Amino acid sequence: MCENPCRIFGIQNKGYIKEEYDADLTIVDMNKEQVIKNEMIASKCGWTPFNNYKVKGFPIATIINGSFVMENGKIVSNQVGKPLDFRL
């Protein structure tokens, strides 16, 4: 789900967990049960079609460019993203 799209579209330094690549990762607790709520949504729209769905397996952390930006449902860092580099 990561390697081939980056290879196909020529996205540099993404898609693999290895040295010299950007560390963009989501850590998922596959046993965590969670009810999804609109209040949890960090995007501009502020809602989700999955409002009130109970799921098993839920993200507990997001790392972008090697920096934690979300831990346990809380945004913990400012934006650290950078533009993608496409080279076909």
N, C-alpha and C positions, 0 to 999 in steps of 0.2 A: 504494500500500500504506500510505501514511501520511496523505495529505491527505483522502481521502474518509471513512475511519473517524472521523477527528477532526471532520470536518464533520457526519457523520450523528449522532454521539453528543454533539456540542456540546462537545468537549474544547477548552478555551481554551489558546492559546499553544503549541500542538503541531501537528505535521504538515507544517510548512513550514520551509524554510531562508530566513528573512528577518528583518529588524530587528524587535525587540520580541518575538520568539518564543524559547522555550527552545531552547538548542542541545543537543539529544539526538541524537547521531549515532554510527554504527558505521562505522569505516573498514575496508574489506576489500581485501586484496591478492589480486586475482583469479588471479595466477600462483603463489601460495604453495601448495605441497603439504604436507599435514599428516596424520598419523595421529592420530585422536581417541582419547584415553585417559580412563578414569574419573578419574585423578588430576588432570586438567585442570579438572574441574567445580567451580565455586565455589558451587553451590547446596547447600542443606541435605541433599538426598538423596545427593549424592556419587557418582552414577553416571549413565551415559547409555546408551540403547539403541544408540548408534552407536559404542560402545567397539570399538577396533581397526579402524574404517573409515578408509580413506585417501581424502581429499578434495582437490580442487583449488579454491582460492579459500577464504581463511580470514581471520577478523577479526584485525586487528593493533592496533586501538585502539578504545576506547569513550569517548565524551564525554557527560556528563550535566550539564545546566544550565551548559554551557560549561566544565566541569572534566574533565580526563582522569581516568578511574577505572580504566582498564585499558590497558596498553601492552605489546605483545609477550608476551601471556599472563600477565602479572603484575598483580595488583591494586595500584594505586599511590596510591589515595586512599580515605578513609573514605566512608561513604554520603553522597551529596549530593542524592539524590532528594527530591522533594516531592510531596504529594498532587495528583492531577489535579483540575482545576476543570471541572465539567460544567455547561453552561448551554444548555438546549434552548429 
